[in-house]
Amino acid sequence: MLRASAFATGLFIAMWGASLLVIDKVVLFNAPADREEQGIRAMLAKEQIADEARPVIDPADWAAFTLMSIGSVTMLYAVALPKRKNG
C-alpha cells in the first residue's frame, strides 16, 4: 500500500509539473474579491481582466522542472521500496 501511495503521489506531482510546462498563467474566476495580500513569492497577483481585477497564478519558469523532478524521484523511490513478504 505504501508503494502504491508513493507512486500515485509522485505521478500526481510530475503531472502537475508537466502541465505547468504548457500553461503560462492561470486566471481564477471564483476567488473572493476582498483578498489584497500577495501570495507566495508574488505567484498570486491581481490582473485586470474584462473590467474587473481577478487573481492570477503566474508560476516561475523553474517551477515546472522542479515539480517534474520531485515527482520522478518519488516514483523511483516507490519502485525501489522492498516488497512485503506474506507469511
PDB file of N, CA, C and O in Angstrom:
ATOM      1  N   MET A   1       0.822  -1.188   0.000  1.00  0.00           N
ATOM      2  CA  MET A   1       0.000   0.000   0.000  1.00  0.00           C
ATOM      3  C   MET A   1       0.869   1.256   0.000  1.00  0.00           C
ATOM      4  O   MET A   1       0.517   2.254  -0.630  1.00  0.00           O
ATOM      5  N   LEU A   2       1.988   1.212   0.695  1.00  0.00           N
ATOM      6  CA  LEU A   2       2.879   2.369   0.731  1.00  0.00           C
ATOM      7  C   LEU A   2       3.484   2.619  -0.651  1.00  0.00           C
ATOM      8  O   LEU A   2       3.651   3.766  -1.065  1.00  0.00           O
ATOM      9  N   ARG A   3       3.813   1.526  -1.364  1.00  0.00           N
ATOM     10  CA  ARG A   3       4.380   1.675  -2.707  1.00  0.00           C
ATOM     11  C   ARG A   3       3.397   2.365  -3.638  1.00  0.00           C
ATOM     12  O   ARG A   3       3.764   3.281  -4.374  1.00  0.00           O
ATOM     13  N   ALA A   4       2.147   1.923  -3.603  1.00  0.00           N
ATOM     14  CA  ALA A   4       1.132   2.491  -4.495  1.00  0.00           C
ATOM     15  C   ALA A   4       0.857   3.953  -4.147  1.00  0.00           C
ATOM     16  O   ALA A   4       0.669   4.781  -5.039  1.00  0.00           O
ATOM     17  N   SER A   5       0.833   4.270  -2.859  1.00  0.00           N
ATOM     18  CA  SER A   5       0.586   5.650  -2.441  1.00  0.00           C
ATOM     19  C   SER A   5       1.736   6.570  -2.854  1.00  0.00           C
ATOM     20  O   SER A   5       1.509   7.681  -3.333  1.00  0.00           O
ATOM     21  N   ALA A   6       2.960   6.103  -2.666  1.00  0.00           N
ATOM     22  CA  ALA A   6       4.114   6.914  -3.043  1.00  0.00           C
ATOM     23  C   ALA A   6       4.176   7.089  -4.561  1.00  0.00           C
ATOM     24  O   ALA A   6       4.493   8.173  -5.050  1.00  0.00           O
ATOM     25  N   PHE A   7       3.873   6.024  -5.306  1.00  0.00           N
ATOM     26  CA  PHE A   7       3.897   6.131  -6.762  1.00  0.00           C
ATOM     27  C   PHE A   7       2.802   7.074  -7.260  1.00  0.00           C
ATOM     28  O   PHE A   7       3.043   7.881  -8.158  1.00  0.00           O
ATOM     29  N   ALA A   8       1.596   6.979  -6.683  1.00  0.00           N
ATOM     30  CA  ALA A   8       0.500   7.853  -7.095  1.00  0.00           C
ATOM     31  C   ALA A   8       0.799   9.312  -6.762  1.00  0.00           C
ATOM     32  O   ALA A   8       0.491  10.205  -7.552  1.00  0.00           O
ATOM     33  N   THR A   9       1.392   9.553  -5.607  1.00  0.00           N
ATOM     34  CA  THR A   9       1.759  10.917  -5.228  1.00  0.00           C
ATOM     35  C   THR A   9       2.818  11.478  -6.172  1.00  0.00           C
ATOM     36  O   THR A   9       2.720  12.627  -6.603  1.00  0.00           O
ATOM     37  N   GLY A  10       3.823  10.677  -6.493  1.00  0.00           N
ATOM     38  CA  GLY A  10       4.856  11.106  -7.423  1.00  0.00           C
ATOM     39  C   GLY A  10       4.310  11.366  -8.814  1.00  0.00           C
ATOM     40  O   GLY A  10       4.721  12.317  -9.480  1.00  0.00           O
ATOM     41  N   LEU A  11       3.381  10.520  -9.258  1.00  0.00           N
ATOM     42  CA  LEU A  11       2.769  10.714 -10.571  1.00  0.00           C
ATOM     43  C   LEU A  11       1.940  11.993 -10.606  1.00  0.00           C
ATOM     44  O   LEU A  11       1.963  12.725 -11.596  1.00  0.00           O
ATOM     45  N   PHE A  12       1.208  12.261  -9.526  1.00  0.00           N
ATOM     46  CA  PHE A  12       0.398  13.483  -9.433  1.00  0.00           C
ATOM     47  C   PHE A  12       1.286  14.723  -9.499  1.00  0.00           C
ATOM     48  O   PHE A  12       0.977  15.670 -10.222  1.00  0.00           O
ATOM     49  N   ILE A  13       2.372  14.721  -8.757  1.00  0.00           N
ATOM     50  CA  ILE A  13       3.277  15.877  -8.734  1.00  0.00           C
ATOM     51  C   ILE A  13       3.953  16.053 -10.095  1.00  0.00           C
ATOM     52  O   ILE A  13       4.093  17.177 -10.579  1.00  0.00           O
ATOM     53  N   ALA A  14       4.373  14.945 -10.711  1.00  0.00           N
ATOM     54  CA  ALA A  14       5.023  15.032 -12.021  1.00  0.00           C
ATOM     55  C   ALA A  14       4.050  15.516 -13.090  1.00  0.00           C
ATOM     56  O   ALA A  14       4.444  16.264 -13.985  1.00  0.00           O
ATOM     57  N   MET A  15       2.792  15.106 -13.015  1.00  0.00           N
ATOM     58  CA  MET A  15       1.810  15.572 -13.994  1.00  0.00           C
ATOM     59  C   MET A  15       1.506  17.058 -13.820  1.00  0.00           C
ATOM     60  O   MET A  15       1.274  17.753 -14.810  1.00  0.00           O
ATOM     61  N   TRP A  16       1.500  17.561 -12.587  1.00  0.00           N
ATOM     62  CA  TRP A  16       1.343  18.996 -12.369  1.00  0.00           C
ATOM     63  C   TRP A  16       2.516  19.759 -12.975  1.00  0.00           C
ATOM     64  O   TRP A  16       2.336  20.824 -13.565  1.00  0.00           O
ATOM     65  N   GLY A  17       3.717  19.208 -12.825  1.00  0.00           N
ATOM     66  CA  GLY A  17       4.878  19.851 -13.429  1.00  0.00           C
ATOM     67  C   GLY A  17       4.801  19.872 -14.944  1.00  0.00           C
ATOM     68  O   GLY A  17       5.149  20.871 -15.574  1.00  0.00           O
ATOM     69  N   ALA A  18       4.342  18.763 -15.535  1.00  0.00           N
ATOM     70  CA  ALA A  18       4.202  18.710 -16.989  1.00  0.00           C
ATOM     71  C   ALA A  18       3.132  19.683 -17.471  1.00  0.00           C
ATOM     72  O   ALA A  18       3.271  20.276 -18.541  1.00  0.00           O
ATOM     73  N   SER A  19       2.078  19.850 -16.700  1.00  0.00           N
ATOM     74  CA  SER A  19       1.036  20.798 -17.108  1.00  0.00           C
ATOM     75  C   SER A  19       1.528  22.242 -16.998  1.00  0.00           C
ATOM     76  O   SER A  19       1.098  23.099 -17.770  1.00  0.00           O
ATOM     77  N   LEU A  20       2.416  22.521 -16.057  1.00  0.00           N
ATOM     78  CA  LEU A  20       2.962  23.876 -15.940  1.00  0.00           C
ATOM     79  C   LEU A  20       3.913  24.217 -17.086  1.00  0.00           C
ATOM     80  O   LEU A  20       4.187  25.392 -17.329  1.00  0.00           O
ATOM     81  N   LEU A  21       4.422  23.202 -17.796  1.00  0.00           N
ATOM     82  CA  LEU A  21       5.229  23.483 -18.987  1.00  0.00           C
ATOM     83  C   LEU A  21       4.374  24.102 -20.082  1.00  0.00           C
ATOM     84  O   LEU A  21       4.858  24.919 -20.865  1.00  0.00           O
ATOM     85  N   VAL A  22       3.103  23.715 -20.139  1.00  0.00           N
ATOM     86  CA  VAL A  22       2.210  24.172 -21.201  1.00  0.00           C
ATOM     87  C   VAL A  22       1.485  25.451 -20.795  1.00  0.00           C
ATOM     88  O   VAL A  22       1.239  26.319 -21.632  1.00  0.00           O
ATOM     89  N   ILE A  23       1.146  25.569 -19.518  1.00  0.00           N
ATOM     90  CA  ILE A  23       0.343  26.691 -19.031  1.00  0.00           C
ATOM     91  C   ILE A  23       1.248  27.891 -18.736  1.00  0.00           C
ATOM     92  O   ILE A  23       2.281  27.755 -18.079  1.00  0.00           O
ATOM     93  N   ASP A  24       0.846  29.064 -19.231  1.00  0.00           N
ATOM     94  CA  ASP A  24       1.608  30.278 -18.945  1.00  0.00           C
ATOM     95  C   ASP A  24       1.151  30.902 -17.631  1.00  0.00           C
ATOM     96  O   ASP A  24       1.975  31.246 -16.784  1.00  0.00           O
ATOM     97  N   LYS A  25      -0.156  31.049 -17.462  1.00  0.00           N
ATOM     98  CA  LYS A  25      -0.714  31.559 -16.221  1.00  0.00           C
ATOM     99  C   LYS A  25      -2.133  31.051 -16.072  1.00  0.00           C
ATOM    100  O   LYS A  25      -2.776  30.686 -17.056  1.00  0.00           O
ATOM    101  N   VAL A  26      -2.624  31.028 -14.835  1.00  0.00           N
ATOM    102  CA  VAL A  26      -3.961  30.528 -14.516  1.00  0.00           C
ATOM    103  C   VAL A  26      -4.774  31.678 -13.938  1.00  0.00           C
ATOM    104  O   VAL A  26      -4.354  32.312 -12.970  1.00  0.00           O
ATOM    105  N   VAL A  27      -5.932  31.947 -14.525  1.00  0.00           N
ATOM    106  CA  VAL A  27      -6.822  33.001 -14.039  1.00  0.00           C
ATOM    107  C   VAL A  27      -7.904  32.348 -13.180  1.00  0.00           C
ATOM    108  O   VAL A  27      -8.604  31.443 -13.633  1.00  0.00           O
ATOM    109  N   LEU A  28      -8.032  32.812 -11.944  1.00  0.00           N
ATOM    110  CA  LEU A  28      -9.028  32.270 -11.019  1.00  0.00           C
ATOM    111  C   LEU A  28     -10.311  33.079 -11.143  1.00  0.00           C
ATOM    112  O   LEU A  28     -10.295  34.296 -10.959  1.00  0.00           O
ATOM    113  N   PHE A  29     -11.412  32.421 -11.450  1.00  0.00           N
ATOM    114  CA  PHE A  29     -12.669  33.119 -11.681  1.00  0.00           C
ATOM    115  C   PHE A  29     -13.505  33.270 -10.414  1.00  0.00           C
ATOM    116  O   PHE A  29     -14.095  34.329 -10.200  1.00  0.00           O
ATOM    117  N   ASN A  30     -13.573  32.254  -9.578  1.00  0.00           N
ATOM    118  CA  ASN A  30     -14.446  32.280  -8.407  1.00  0.00           C
ATOM    119  C   ASN A  30     -13.693  32.573  -7.121  1.00  0.00           C
ATOM    120  O   ASN A  30     -14.023  32.018  -6.073  1.00  0.00           O
ATOM    121  N   ALA A  31     -12.718  33.408  -7.180  1.00  0.00           N
ATOM    122  CA  ALA A  31     -11.948  33.772  -5.992  1.00  0.00           C
ATOM    123  C   ALA A  31     -12.613  34.944  -5.282  1.00  0.00           C
ATOM    124  O   ALA A  31     -13.241  35.779  -5.933  1.00  0.00           O
ATOM    125  N   PRO A  32     -12.486  35.021  -3.967  1.00  0.00           N
ATOM    126  CA  PRO A  32     -13.067  36.163  -3.251  1.00  0.00           C
ATOM    127  C   PRO A  32     -12.402  37.475  -3.646  1.00  0.00           C
ATOM    128  O   PRO A  32     -11.189  37.533  -3.846  1.00  0.00           O
ATOM    129  N   ALA A  33     -13.197  38.512  -3.754  1.00  0.00           N
ATOM    130  CA  ALA A  33     -12.700  39.800  -4.243  1.00  0.00           C
ATOM    131  C   ALA A  33     -11.984  40.615  -3.174  1.00  0.00           C
ATOM    132  O   ALA A  33     -11.310  41.590  -3.505  1.00  0.00           O
ATOM    133  N   ASP A  34     -12.112  40.241  -1.886  1.00  0.00           N
ATOM    134  CA  ASP A  34     -11.535  41.057  -0.817  1.00  0.00           C
ATOM    135  C   ASP A  34     -10.094  40.682  -0.475  1.00  0.00           C
ATOM    136  O   ASP A  34      -9.530  41.251   0.459  1.00  0.00           O
ATOM    137  N   ARG A  35      -9.485  39.749  -1.194  1.00  0.00           N
ATOM    138  CA  ARG A  35      -8.090  39.391  -0.931  1.00  0.00           C
ATOM    139  C   ARG A  35      -7.178  40.418  -1.565  1.00  0.00           C
ATOM    140  O   ARG A  35      -7.214  40.622  -2.778  1.00  0.00           O
ATOM    141  N   GLU A  36      -6.368  41.061  -0.762  1.00  0.00           N
ATOM    142  CA  GLU A  36      -5.471  42.097  -1.266  1.00  0.00           C
ATOM    143  C   GLU A  36      -4.002  41.736  -1.056  1.00  0.00           C
ATOM    144  O   GLU A  36      -3.131  42.396  -1.623  1.00  0.00           O
ATOM    145  N   GLU A  37      -3.700  40.709  -0.259  1.00  0.00           N
ATOM    146  CA  GLU A  37      -2.304  40.406   0.035  1.00  0.00           C
ATOM    147  C   GLU A  37      -1.665  39.613  -1.099  1.00  0.00           C
ATOM    148  O   GLU A  37      -2.354  38.973  -1.893  1.00  0.00           O
ATOM    149  N   GLN A  38      -0.347  39.665  -1.159  1.00  0.00           N
ATOM    150  CA  GLN A  38       0.396  38.922  -2.172  1.00  0.00           C
ATOM    151  C   GLN A  38       0.489  37.467  -1.746  1.00  0.00           C
ATOM    152  O   GLN A  38       0.471  37.155  -0.556  1.00  0.00           O
ATOM    153  N   GLY A  39       0.589  36.584  -2.723  1.00  0.00           N
ATOM    154  CA  GLY A  39       0.708  35.157  -2.462  1.00  0.00           C
ATOM    155  C   GLY A  39       2.152  34.782  -2.182  1.00  0.00           C
ATOM    156  O   GLY A  39       2.983  35.640  -1.886  1.00  0.00           O
ATOM    157  N   ILE A  40       2.438  33.507  -2.278  1.00  0.00           N
ATOM    158  CA  ILE A  40       3.776  33.000  -2.014  1.00  0.00           C
ATOM    159  C   ILE A  40       4.723  33.522  -3.085  1.00  0.00           C
ATOM    160  O   ILE A  40       4.578  33.201  -4.265  1.00  0.00           O
ATOM    161  N   ARG A  41       5.683  34.320  -2.669  1.00  0.00           N
ATOM    162  CA  ARG A  41       6.692  34.922  -3.552  1.00  0.00           C
ATOM    163  C   ARG A  41       6.066  35.601  -4.760  1.00  0.00           C
ATOM    164  O   ARG A  41       6.593  35.541  -5.871  1.00  0.00           O
ATOM    165  N   ALA A  42       4.933  36.247  -4.520  1.00  0.00           N
ATOM    166  CA  ALA A  42       4.212  37.016  -5.539  1.00  0.00           C
ATOM    167  C   ALA A  42       3.750  36.147  -6.702  1.00  0.00           C
ATOM    168  O   ALA A  42       3.621  36.638  -7.823  1.00  0.00           O
ATOM    169  N   MET A  43       3.497  34.858  -6.451  1.00  0.00           N
ATOM    170  CA  MET A  43       2.978  33.992  -7.501  1.00  0.00           C
ATOM    171  C   MET A  43       1.499  34.266  -7.730  1.00  0.00           C
ATOM    172  O   MET A  43       0.995  34.072  -8.836  1.00  0.00           O
ATOM    173  N   LEU A  44       0.801  34.715  -6.696  1.00  0.00           N
ATOM    174  CA  LEU A  44      -0.615  35.035  -6.807  1.00  0.00           C
ATOM    175  C   LEU A  44      -0.737  36.556  -6.825  1.00  0.00           C
ATOM    176  O   LEU A  44      -0.455  37.214  -5.823  1.00  0.00           O
ATOM    177  N   ALA A  45      -1.146  37.104  -7.937  1.00  0.00           N
ATOM    178  CA  ALA A  45      -1.246  38.553  -8.103  1.00  0.00           C
ATOM    179  C   ALA A  45      -2.600  38.895  -8.705  1.00  0.00           C
ATOM    180  O   ALA A  45      -3.338  38.007  -9.131  1.00  0.00           O
ATOM    181  N   LYS A  46      -2.925  40.174  -8.740  1.00  0.00           N
ATOM    182  CA  LYS A  46      -4.161  40.644  -9.363  1.00  0.00           C
ATOM    183  C   LYS A  46      -3.849  41.153 -10.766  1.00  0.00           C
ATOM    184  O   LYS A  46      -2.810  41.770 -10.998  1.00  0.00           O
ATOM    185  N   GLU A  47      -4.758  40.889 -11.693  1.00  0.00           N
ATOM    186  CA  GLU A  47      -4.600  41.364 -13.058  1.00  0.00           C
ATOM    187  C   GLU A  47      -5.945  41.844 -13.571  1.00  0.00           C
ATOM    188  O   GLU A  47      -6.977  41.235 -13.290  1.00  0.00           O
ATOM    189  N   GLN A  48      -5.934  42.928 -14.318  1.00  0.00           N
ATOM    190  CA  GLN A  48      -7.164  43.500 -14.861  1.00  0.00           C
ATOM    191  C   GLN A  48      -7.614  42.687 -16.067  1.00  0.00           C
ATOM    192  O   GLN A  48      -6.955  42.686 -17.107  1.00  0.00           O
ATOM    193  N   ILE A  49      -8.757  41.986 -15.918  1.00  0.00           N
ATOM    194  CA  ILE A  49      -9.300  41.157 -16.996  1.00  0.00           C
ATOM    195  C   ILE A  49     -10.787  41.453 -17.098  1.00  0.00           C
ATOM    196  O   ILE A  49     -11.531  41.245 -16.140  1.00  0.00           O
ATOM    197  N   ALA A  50     -11.216  41.930 -18.236  1.00  0.00           N
ATOM    198  CA  ALA A  50     -12.640  42.159 -18.534  1.00  0.00           C
ATOM    199  C   ALA A  50     -13.311  43.036 -17.467  1.00  0.00           C
ATOM    200  O   ALA A  50     -14.290  42.621 -16.848  1.00  0.00           O
ATOM    201  N   ASP A  51     -12.793  44.223 -17.260  1.00  0.00           N
ATOM    202  CA  ASP A  51     -13.366  45.238 -16.365  1.00  0.00           C
ATOM    203  C   ASP A  51     -13.380  44.848 -14.890  1.00  0.00           C
ATOM    204  O   ASP A  51     -14.108  45.468 -14.114  1.00  0.00           O
ATOM    205  N   GLU A  52     -12.625  43.869 -14.479  1.00  0.00           N
ATOM    206  CA  GLU A  52     -12.509  43.544 -13.056  1.00  0.00           C
ATOM    207  C   GLU A  52     -11.140  42.937 -12.788  1.00  0.00           C
ATOM    208  O   GLU A  52     -10.514  42.358 -13.676  1.00  0.00           O
ATOM    209  N   ALA A  53     -10.693  43.081 -11.558  1.00  0.00           N
ATOM    210  CA  ALA A  53      -9.389  42.537 -11.175  1.00  0.00           C
ATOM    211  C   ALA A  53      -9.586  41.121 -10.655  1.00  0.00           C
ATOM    212  O   ALA A  53     -10.298  40.903  -9.676  1.00  0.00           O
ATOM    213  N   ARG A  54      -8.955  40.172 -11.312  1.00  0.00           N
ATOM    214  CA  ARG A  54      -9.064  38.769 -10.910  1.00  0.00           C
ATOM    215  C   ARG A  54      -7.691  38.262 -10.488  1.00  0.00           C
ATOM    216  O   ARG A  54      -6.671  38.694 -11.025  1.00  0.00           O
ATOM    217  N   PRO A  55      -7.666  37.352  -9.532  1.00  0.00           N
ATOM    218  CA  PRO A  55      -6.379  36.770  -9.136  1.00  0.00           C
ATOM    219  C   PRO A  55      -5.818  35.880 -10.244  1.00  0.00           C
ATOM    220  O   PRO A  55      -6.550  35.137 -10.897  1.00  0.00           O
ATOM    221  N   VAL A  56      -4.517  35.972 -10.437  1.00  0.00           N
ATOM    222  CA  VAL A  56      -3.836  35.207 -11.468  1.00  0.00           C
ATOM    223  C   VAL A  56      -2.662  34.481 -10.821  1.00  0.00           C
ATOM    224  O   VAL A  56      -1.877  35.090 -10.095  1.00  0.00           O
ATOM    225  N   ILE A  57      -2.541  33.185 -11.080  1.00  0.00           N
ATOM    226  CA  ILE A  57      -1.386  32.417 -10.623  1.00  0.00           C
ATOM    227  C   ILE A  57      -0.404  32.373 -11.782  1.00  0.00           C
ATOM    228  O   ILE A  57      -0.701  31.826 -12.844  1.00  0.00           O
ATOM    229  N   ASP A  58       0.766  32.954 -11.565  1.00  0.00           N
ATOM    230  CA  ASP A  58       1.803  33.016 -12.595  1.00  0.00           C
ATOM    231  C   ASP A  58       3.065  32.355 -12.042  1.00  0.00           C
ATOM    232  O   ASP A  58       3.897  33.029 -11.437  1.00  0.00           O
ATOM    233  N   PRO A  59       3.218  31.026 -12.246  1.00  0.00           N
ATOM    234  CA  PRO A  59       4.376  30.343 -11.671  1.00  0.00           C
ATOM    235  C   PRO A  59       5.671  30.711 -12.390  1.00  0.00           C
ATOM    236  O   PRO A  59       5.662  31.107 -13.556  1.00  0.00           O
ATOM    237  N   ALA A  60       6.763  30.574 -11.682  1.00  0.00           N
ATOM    238  CA  ALA A  60       8.081  30.845 -12.262  1.00  0.00           C
ATOM    239  C   ALA A  60       8.424  29.775 -13.294  1.00  0.00           C
ATOM    240  O   ALA A  60       7.805  28.712 -13.325  1.00  0.00           O
ATOM    241  N   ASP A  61       9.405  30.060 -14.130  1.00  0.00           N
ATOM    242  CA  ASP A  61       9.793  29.124 -15.182  1.00  0.00           C
ATOM    243  C   ASP A  61      10.373  27.829 -14.608  1.00  0.00           C
ATOM    244  O   ASP A  61      10.204  26.763 -15.200  1.00  0.00           O
ATOM    245  N   TRP A  62      11.047  27.911 -13.474  1.00  0.00           N
ATOM    246  CA  TRP A  62      11.688  26.738 -12.893  1.00  0.00           C
ATOM    247  C   TRP A  62      10.711  25.834 -12.147  1.00  0.00           C
ATOM    248  O   TRP A  62      11.069  24.708 -11.803  1.00  0.00           O
ATOM    249  N   ALA A  63       9.492  26.293 -11.887  1.00  0.00           N
ATOM    250  CA  ALA A  63       8.542  25.503 -11.085  1.00  0.00           C
ATOM    251  C   ALA A  63       8.149  24.201 -11.777  1.00  0.00           C
ATOM    252  O   ALA A  63       7.985  23.179 -11.112  1.00  0.00           O
ATOM    253  N   ALA A  64       7.994  24.222 -13.091  1.00  0.00           N
ATOM    254  CA  ALA A  64       7.609  23.010 -13.826  1.00  0.00           C
ATOM    255  C   ALA A  64       8.688  21.940 -13.721  1.00  0.00           C
ATOM    256  O   ALA A  64       8.385  20.775 -13.466  1.00  0.00           O
ATOM    257  N   PHE A  65       9.940  22.328 -13.916  1.00  0.00           N
ATOM    258  CA  PHE A  65      11.030  21.362 -13.865  1.00  0.00           C
ATOM    259  C   PHE A  65      11.249  20.840 -12.444  1.00  0.00           C
ATOM    260  O   PHE A  65      11.603  19.677 -12.255  1.00  0.00           O
ATOM    261  N   THR A  66      11.040  21.691 -11.459  1.00  0.00           N
ATOM    262  CA  THR A  66      11.178  21.259 -10.073  1.00  0.00           C
ATOM    263  C   THR A  66      10.118  20.232  -9.715  1.00  0.00           C
ATOM    264  O   THR A  66      10.431  19.209  -9.105  1.00  0.00           O
ATOM    265  N   LEU A  67       8.859  20.489 -10.089  1.00  0.00           N
ATOM    266  CA  LEU A  67       7.797  19.541  -9.785  1.00  0.00           C
ATOM    267  C   LEU A  67       7.993  18.224 -10.522  1.00  0.00           C
ATOM    268  O   LEU A  67       7.758  17.159  -9.950  1.00  0.00           O
ATOM    269  N   MET A  68       8.419  18.277 -11.774  1.00  0.00           N
ATOM    270  CA  MET A  68       8.645  17.027 -12.514  1.00  0.00           C
ATOM    271  C   MET A  68       9.792  16.219 -11.915  1.00  0.00           C
ATOM    272  O   MET A  68       9.718  14.991 -11.870  1.00  0.00           O
ATOM    273  N   SER A  69      10.842  16.878 -11.457  1.00  0.00           N
ATOM    274  CA  SER A  69      11.961  16.133 -10.868  1.00  0.00           C
ATOM    275  C   SER A  69      11.587  15.553  -9.513  1.00  0.00           C
ATOM    276  O   SER A  69      11.963  14.421  -9.211  1.00  0.00           O
ATOM    277  N   ILE A  70      10.856  16.297  -8.688  1.00  0.00           N
ATOM    278  CA  ILE A  70      10.420  15.763  -7.396  1.00  0.00           C
ATOM    279  C   ILE A  70       9.477  14.581  -7.597  1.00  0.00           C
ATOM    280  O   ILE A  70       9.575  13.579  -6.888  1.00  0.00           O
ATOM    281  N   GLY A  71       8.571  14.694  -8.556  1.00  0.00           N
ATOM    282  CA  GLY A  71       7.655  13.594  -8.836  1.00  0.00           C
ATOM    283  C   GLY A  71       8.361  12.356  -9.348  1.00  0.00           C
ATOM    284  O   GLY A  71       8.022  11.242  -8.949  1.00  0.00           O
ATOM    285  N   SER A  72       9.339  12.531 -10.225  1.00  0.00           N
ATOM    286  CA  SER A  72      10.044  11.366 -10.758  1.00  0.00           C
ATOM    287  C   SER A  72      10.913  10.697  -9.699  1.00  0.00           C
ATOM    288  O   SER A  72      11.019   9.471  -9.684  1.00  0.00           O
ATOM    289  N   VAL A  73      11.531  11.464  -8.821  1.00  0.00           N
ATOM    290  CA  VAL A  73      12.318  10.881  -7.736  1.00  0.00           C
ATOM    291  C   VAL A  73      11.406  10.121  -6.774  1.00  0.00           C
ATOM    292  O   VAL A  73      11.782   9.059  -6.278  1.00  0.00           O
ATOM    293  N   THR A  74      10.226  10.645  -6.508  1.00  0.00           N
ATOM    294  CA  THR A  74       9.275   9.948  -5.639  1.00  0.00           C
ATOM    295  C   THR A  74       8.802   8.648  -6.276  1.00  0.00           C
ATOM    296  O   THR A  74       8.649   7.644  -5.579  1.00  0.00           O
ATOM    297  N   MET A  75       8.566   8.646  -7.592  1.00  0.00           N
ATOM    298  CA  MET A  75       8.167   7.413  -8.265  1.00  0.00           C
ATOM    299  C   MET A  75       9.306   6.393  -8.268  1.00  0.00           C
ATOM    300  O   MET A  75       9.058   5.199  -8.101  1.00  0.00           O
ATOM    301  N   LEU A  76      10.543   6.839  -8.453  1.00  0.00           N
ATOM    302  CA  LEU A  76      11.683   5.924  -8.382  1.00  0.00           C
ATOM    303  C   LEU A  76      11.834   5.339  -6.984  1.00  0.00           C
ATOM    304  O   LEU A  76      12.176   4.166  -6.833  1.00  0.00           O
ATOM    305  N   TYR A  77      11.582   6.144  -5.973  1.00  0.00           N
ATOM    306  CA  TYR A  77      11.621   5.656  -4.598  1.00  0.00           C
ATOM    307  C   TYR A  77      10.544   4.591  -4.381  1.00  0.00           C
ATOM    308  O   TYR A  77      10.790   3.592  -3.705  1.00  0.00           O
ATOM    309  N   ALA A  78       9.366   4.796  -4.944  1.00  0.00           N
ATOM    310  CA  ALA A  78       8.276   3.828  -4.786  1.00  0.00           C
ATOM    311  C   ALA A  78       8.623   2.505  -5.453  1.00  0.00           C
ATOM    312  O   ALA A  78       8.266   1.445  -4.938  1.00  0.00           O
ATOM    313  N   VAL A  79       9.305   2.546  -6.577  1.00  0.00           N
ATOM    314  CA  VAL A  79       9.698   1.316  -7.265  1.00  0.00           C
ATOM    315  C   VAL A  79      10.799   0.601  -6.492  1.00  0.00           C
ATOM    316  O   VAL A  79      10.857  -0.628  -6.496  1.00  0.00           O
ATOM    317  N   ALA A  80      11.669   1.352  -5.831  1.00  0.00           N
ATOM    318  CA  ALA A  80      12.796   0.770  -5.114  1.00  0.00           C
ATOM    319  C   ALA A  80      12.433   0.243  -3.723  1.00  0.00           C
ATOM    320  O   ALA A  80      13.249  -0.435  -3.098  1.00  0.00           O
ATOM    321  N   LEU A  81      11.240   0.535  -3.228  1.00  0.00           N
ATOM    322  CA  LEU A  81      10.851   0.029  -1.920  1.00  0.00           C
ATOM    323  C   LEU A  81      10.803  -1.497  -1.927  1.00  0.00           C
ATOM    324  O   LEU A  81      10.370  -2.090  -2.915  1.00  0.00           O
ATOM    325  N   PRO A  82      11.241  -2.143  -0.846  1.00  0.00           N
ATOM    326  CA  PRO A  82      11.200  -3.609  -0.825  1.00  0.00           C
ATOM    327  C   PRO A  82       9.750  -4.104  -0.730  1.00  0.00           C
ATOM    328  O   PRO A  82       8.900  -3.478  -0.096  1.00  0.00           O
ATOM    329  N   LYS A  83       9.497  -5.252  -1.382  1.00  0.00           N
ATOM    330  CA  LYS A  83       8.169  -5.842  -1.335  1.00  0.00           C
ATOM    331  C   LYS A  83       7.966  -6.533   0.003  1.00  0.00           C
ATOM    332  O   LYS A  83       8.907  -7.052   0.604  1.00  0.00           O
ATOM    333  N   ARG A  84       6.716  -6.527   0.459  1.00  0.00           N
ATOM    334  CA  ARG A  84       6.388  -7.195   1.734  1.00  0.00           C
ATOM    335  C   ARG A  84       6.293  -8.695   1.500  1.00  0.00           C
ATOM    336  O   ARG A  84       5.802  -9.148   0.466  1.00  0.00           O
ATOM    337  N   LYS A  85       6.770  -9.454   2.476  1.00  0.00           N
ATOM    338  CA  LYS A  85       6.665 -10.902   2.402  1.00  0.00           C
ATOM    339  C   LYS A  85       5.379 -11.336   3.096  1.00  0.00           C
ATOM    340  O   LYS A  85       5.108 -10.925   4.224  1.00  0.00           O
ATOM    341  N   ASN A  86       4.611 -12.141   2.440  1.00  0.00           N
ATOM    342  CA  ASN A  86       3.368 -12.655   3.048  1.00  0.00           C
ATOM    343  C   ASN A  86       3.695 -13.910   3.843  1.00  0.00           C
ATOM    344  O   ASN A  86       4.111 -14.928   3.290  1.00  0.00           O
ATOM    345  N   GLY A  87       3.498 -13.813   5.140  1.00  0.00           N
ATOM    346  CA  GLY A  87       3.715 -15.003   5.939  1.00  0.00           C
ATOM    347  C   GLY A  87       4.588 -14.836   7.089  1.00  0.00           C
ATOM    348  O   GLY A  87       4.829 -15.793   7.825  1.00  0.00           O
TER     349      GLY A  87
END
